[in-house]
Amino acid sequence: MRISLHHPAVAIIILTAGIGQLAAKDKPKQPNASPQDQISVSGHIIVSGGPILRFIATQHYDRSYVYAERATGQPITILDVTKPNQPVIVSQFDASSGTTNLVAVAGTAALSGTAVTPVNSSADTAKPSVQTIRLMDLSDPASPKVTRQFDGVTAVEKLSASLILLANPEGVWVLSQHLADDPKMDERYARKVIYGESMY
């Protein structure tokens, strides 16, 4: 049995194939991008009371706290950074409490001291050193990019393998580090789990 090219069924098949080819041409190709390492802003909170000069991290039960210390005689602020995207001010206390300079902290306990200011020291020595911090994208080493800049930074502290805190006139910023998953290592791990192969 011969089917003519003018047969309605053949015309539908040819038309459908043509539409499929056009759709394939119009469909944008997905970029073959590899996963990237990142340092990004997770949270931010405005903290009053003068420039923060130092952060001291501590743990109490399942909570992560940070003592934000200023110059001698200025208040100390306790921040809860358990949820990096929602930092919270727990309390702020001043020099009248007897705490002026923190030596060490352990959960809800602190070791503090009182700094003695030399008689011949000038007021300028109390000014914090200020720096500019930039978040850099180095995924293309030949063309590094600045993704974000923080001016007037008076304190920077790496709290853990994944969290960094910095302070500037705009407040306290919580930065999160994330290392991209290695596709080859993921594949080796999958083969180890499924087939019992060595990962190396």
Secondary structure, DSSP 8 states (H G I E B T S, - for coil): ----TTSHHHHHHHHHHHHHHHHHHHS----------EEEEEEEE---SS---EEEEEEETTEEEEEEE-STTS-EEEEE-SSTTS-EEEEEE-GGGT--EEEEEETTEEEEE-----TT--GGGGS---EEEEEEE-SSTTS-EEEEEEEEE-EEEE-SSSEEEEEETTEEEEEEEE----HHHHHHHHHHHHH-----
